[in-house]
Amino acid sequence: MNARIKIGKKIREIRKSKNLTQEEVSLKSGVKRATVTNLENGRFDAKLSTIEKIADAINCDITIEERK
């Protein structure tokens, strides 16, 4: 599974765990709802700044881990 898909799945998982809609994340982040949708579905190569805005909107950190 590539990074784009992993990031999208994790964003969706966290968003849903906080009972947020894509529209709410869009409003909080200033990112278009369609971008949130496409990112969650792994169909969008987002800039890091876009991912940071969404991460802030869902109150999570971005981390990189060493592969095992």
HELIX and SHEET records of a PDB file:
HELIX    1   1 ALA A    3  SER A   17  1                                  15    
HELIX    2   2 GLN A   22  SER A   29  1                                   8    
HELIX    3   3 ARG A   33  GLU A   40  1                                   8    
HELIX    4   4 LEU A   48  ALA A   57  1                                  10    
END                                                                             
